[in-house]
Amino acid sequence: MNKLIGYLRLMRPANVVTAVADVLAGMAIAGYFIDQNIQFLPVILLSISTIGLYSGGIILNDVFDAELDAKERPERPIPSGVVSKKAATIFGGIFFFIGIFTAGLYSTNAQYLAVAIMVCCLVYDRFLKHNAIFGPINMGLCRGLNLLLGVSIIPSEIQHWWFLAVVPIVYIGAITMISRGEVHGGSKKTLYFAAVLYLIVIGAISTIAQINNNLLPSLIFIVPFALMIFTPLIIAIQEPVGKYIGKAVKSGVIALILMNAAWAAAFGVLNVAIFIVILLPVSILLGKAFAVT
């Protein structure tokens, strides 16, 4: 049982739920759910793909961080000895295979995106994690490509909406910047800069919603999204210690579900936006049982 829980902890289940929300939002952007004759097999395949890709990336993150975690987070599965480094590496590899294989079952475009996500995950985990500039950008790119993985459910829509991937790049870049202060505390300047990036993200989603004449329904999700990310961030700015920064990071990650619901609403797919929001309490509950960061 301890080993099973250890493997689950490596996967960060609460975060995996947010990855599924990314893909569903991408499908809404592509206009897939507007058709009355929806085929759910593609939805299932791409959802399984993102679960595999996200899990693989986060598991191998802990593999590469094993030595550092032995000093800073010895309670984690690998440094605590619950899961061996070799077993975790194999576990992560299996998930990457699942992610790429299931994407390929749907389409070549989806498989290319899945491979790109895997490469970005590995580059971040191994090389760019501690780079102050390229690390956050690389981490954001993983989420941006994940959004496009959802858009790829209608391959021709990728060329129309590829630029929207910049928004999650900016958002996750901000969270990654904040997260550097989780252990030893952070800089107020960094937190203020993250707040500016948050505002840019909110402005971008609101602008797209306005262009699509869907601003009012989108605000139903944008407003709680803003409250969820700014409330802990303001507390962290006032006292930039590890405890409060960690809460700001956790809220930022889970709030991705509300951001994705806002995307769906911005493209006029309210039923999908509501379904995505239903994932929020699931992610919050999993976040209480398993670490998010």
C-alpha positions in Angstrom: 0.0 0.0 0.0 2.9 2.4 0.8 4.4 1.8 -2.6 1.1 2.3 -4.3 0.6 5.6 -2.5 4.2 6.5 -3.3 3.6 6.0 -7.1 0.4 8.1 -6.9 2.3 10.8 -5.1 4.9 10.9 -8.0 2.0 11.4 -10.5 0.6 14.5 -8.7 -3.1 13.5 -9.3 -4.5 17.0 -8.7 -2.2 18.3 -11.5 -3.2 15.6 -13.9 -6.8 16.7 -13.7 -5.7 20.2 -14.8 -4.0 18.7 -17.9 -7.2 17.0 -18.9 -8.9 20.5 -18.5 -6.3 21.9 -20.9 -7.2 19.4 -23.6 -11.0 19.9 -23.2 -10.5 23.6 -23.5 -8.5 23.1 -26.7 -11.3 20.9 -28.1 -13.8 23.7 -27.3 -11.5 26.3 -29.0 -11.4 24.0 -32.1 -15.2 24.0 -32.2 -15.4 20.2 -31.8 -18.4 20.2 -29.4 -20.6 22.4 -31.5 -21.4 19.5 -33.9 -24.4 17.6 -32.7 -22.9 14.2 -33.8 -19.9 14.2 -31.4 -17.7 11.2 -31.4 -16.4 10.6 -27.9 -13.5 8.2 -28.7 -11.2 11.1 -29.8 -12.0 12.9 -26.6 -11.1 9.8 -24.6 -7.9 9.1 -26.6 -6.6 12.7 -26.3 -7.5 12.8 -22.6 -5.6 9.6 -21.9 -2.7 11.0 -23.9 -2.4 14.2 -21.8 -2.7 12.1 -18.6 0.2 10.0 -19.8 2.3 12.9 -20.9 1.8 15.0 -17.8 2.4 12.0 -15.5 5.5 11.1 -17.4 6.9 14.6 -17.2 6.2 15.1 -13.5 7.5 11.6 -12.5 10.8 12.2 -14.3 11.0 15.6 -12.7 11.3 13.9 -9.4 13.8 11.4 -10.8 16.1 14.2 -11.9 15.5 16.1 -8.6 16.2 13.0 -6.4 19.5 14.4 -5.0 18.1 17.8 -4.3 14.9 16.5 -2.8 17.0 14.3 -0.5 18.1 17.6 1.1 15.1 19.8 0.7 12.1 17.4 0.6 13.3 14.0 2.1 9.7 12.9 2.6 9.1 12.6 -1.1 8.7 9.0 -2.6 12.2 8.7 -4.1 14.5 10.1 -1.4 12.4 8.4 1.3 13.0 5.1 -0.4 9.4 4.2 -1.0 10.0 4.1 -4.7 13.5 3.5 -6.2 14.9 5.9 -8.7 15.1 3.1 -11.3 11.4 2.1 -10.8 10.3 5.7 -11.0 12.2 6.1 -14.3 10.5 3.1 -15.8 7.2 4.3 -14.4 7.6 7.7 -16.1 8.7 6.1 -19.3 5.6 3.9 -19.4 3.4 7.0 -19.1 5.2 8.8 -21.9 4.7 5.8 -24.1 1.0 5.8 -23.2 0.7 9.5 -24.0 2.4 9.2 -27.4 0.7 5.9 -28.4 -2.8 7.0 -27.6 -2.3 10.3 -29.4 -1.1 8.4 -32.4 -4.2 6.2 -32.4 -6.2 9.4 -33.2 -4.0 11.3 -35.6 -0.4 12.0 -36.8 -0.8 15.7 -35.8 -1.8 14.7 -32.3 1.2 12.3 -32.1 3.6 15.0 -33.3 2.3 17.3 -30.6 2.6 14.5 -28.0 6.2 14.0 -28.9 6.9 17.7 -28.7 5.4 17.8 -25.2 7.5 14.9 -24.1 10.7 16.5 -25.4 9.8 19.8 -23.7 9.2 18.0 -20.4 12.5 16.2 -20.6 14.4 19.4 -21.6 12.9 21.2 -18.6 13.4 18.4 -16.1 17.1 17.8 -17.2 18.5 21.1 -18.4 16.4 24.2 -17.9 14.6 23.9 -14.6 17.0 26.2 -12.8 17.4 28.7 -15.6 15.7 31.9 -14.5 14.5 32.8 -18.1 14.3 29.8 -20.2 13.0 27.5 -17.4 9.6 29.2 -17.0 9.3 29.6 -20.7 9.9 26.0 -21.3 7.5 24.9 -18.6 4.9 27.2 -20.1 5.5 25.7 -23.5 4.5 22.3 -22.2 1.1 23.7 -21.3 0.7 25.7 -24.5 1.4 22.5 -26.5 -1.1 20.6 -24.3 -3.8 23.2 -25.2 -3.0 22.6 -28.9 -3.2 18.8 -28.3 -6.8 19.5 -27.6 -7.2 21.7 -30.6 -5.7 19.0 -32.8 -9.0 17.1 -32.5 -9.8 19.1 -35.6 -6.3 19.2 -37.2 -7.1 22.1 -39.6 -7.9 24.4 -36.5 -4.3 24.3 -35.3 -3.2 26.8 -37.9 -6.1 29.1 -36.9 -5.6 29.1 -33.1 -1.9 28.2 -32.5 -1.2 31.7 -31.2 -3.5 31.1 -28.2 -0.8 28.7 -26.8 1.1 31.9 -25.8 -1.4 32.5 -23.1 -0.7 29.3 -21.0 3.0 29.9 -21.7 2.8 33.3 -20.0 0.6 31.9 -17.2 2.7 28.9 -16.4 5.8 30.9 -16.8 4.5 33.2 -14.0 3.7 30.2 -11.7 7.2 28.7 -12.4 8.8 31.9 -11.5 6.9 32.1 -8.2 7.6 28.5 -7.4 11.4 29.1 -7.1 10.7 30.6 -3.7 8.7 27.7 -2.3 11.6 26.4 -0.1 13.7 29.4 0.9 11.3 32.3 0.3 11.1 34.6 -2.7 11.5 38.1 -4.0 8.8 40.7 -4.0 9.9 41.9 -7.4 9.3 38.4 -8.9 5.9 38.2 -7.3 4.9 41.6 -8.6 6.1 40.6 -12.1 4.0 37.4 -11.8 1.0 39.6 -10.9 1.5 41.6 -14.1 1.7 38.4 -16.2 -1.5 37.2 -14.5 -3.2 40.4 -15.6 -2.0 39.9 -19.2 -3.5 36.4 -19.2 -6.8 37.6 -17.9 -6.8 40.5 -20.4 -6.0 38.1 -23.3 -8.9 35.7 -22.4 -11.3 38.6 -21.9 -10.3 40.1 -25.3 -10.9 36.8 -27.2 -14.2 36.4 -25.4 -15.2 40.0 -26.4 -14.3 39.4 -30.0 -16.4 36.2 -30.0 -19.3 38.1 -28.3 -19.1 35.8 -25.3 -17.6 38.2 -22.7 -20.5 38.0 -20.2 -20.7 34.2 -19.9 -16.9 34.1 -19.8 -16.8 36.5 -16.8 -18.6 33.8 -14.8 -15.3 31.9 -14.9 -12.8 34.7 -15.3 -13.8 36.4 -12.1 -13.4 33.4 -9.8 -10.2 32.5 -11.7 -8.8 36.0 -10.9 -9.8 35.7 -7.2 -8.3 32.2 -6.9 -4.9 33.3 -8.2 -4.6 36.8 -6.8 -5.8 36.1 -3.2 -2.8 33.9 -2.2 -0.4 35.9 -4.4 -1.2 39.2 -2.6 -0.6 37.4 0.8 2.7 36.1 -0.6 3.7 39.6 -1.7 3.0 40.9 1.8 5.1 38.2 3.3 7.2 36.3 0.7 8.1 33.2 2.8 8.0 29.7 1.5 4.7 28.8 3.2 2.7 31.5 1.4 4.5 31.2 -1.9 3.7 27.5 -1.9 0.0 28.3 -1.4 0.2 30.8 -4.3 1.7 28.1 -6.5 -0.8 25.5 -5.6 -3.7 27.8 -6.2 -2.2 28.9 -9.5 -1.9 25.3 -10.7 -5.4 24.3 -9.7 -6.9 27.5 -11.0 -5.9 26.3 -14.5 -9.2 24.5 -14.5 -11.1 27.8 -14.2 -8.9 29.3 -16.9 -9.7 26.5 -19.2 -13.4 26.8 -18.4 -13.1 30.5 -19.3 -11.6 29.4 -22.7 -14.5 27.2 -23.4 -17.0 29.9 -22.5 -15.1 32.4 -24.6 -15.7 30.2 -27.6 -19.4 29.8 -26.7 -19.3 26.2 -25.4 -20.9 26.8 -22.0 -21.8 23.1 -21.4 -18.1 22.2 -21.8 -17.1 25.1 -19.5 -19.4 23.8 -16.8 -18.1 20.3 -17.2 -14.5 21.6 -16.8 -15.5 23.4 -13.7 -16.8 20.2 -12.2 -13.2 19.0 -12.3 -12.2 21.8 -9.9 -13.5 20.1 -6.7 -11.9 16.9 -7.8 -8.6 18.6 -8.2 -8.9 20.4 -4.9 -9.7 17.2 -3.1 -6.8 15.4 -4.7 -4.6 18.4 -3.8 -5.4 17.8 -0.1 -4.4 14.2 -0.4 -1.3 14.6 -2.7 1.3 17.3 -3.1 0.7 19.7 -6.0 4.2 21.1 -6.2 
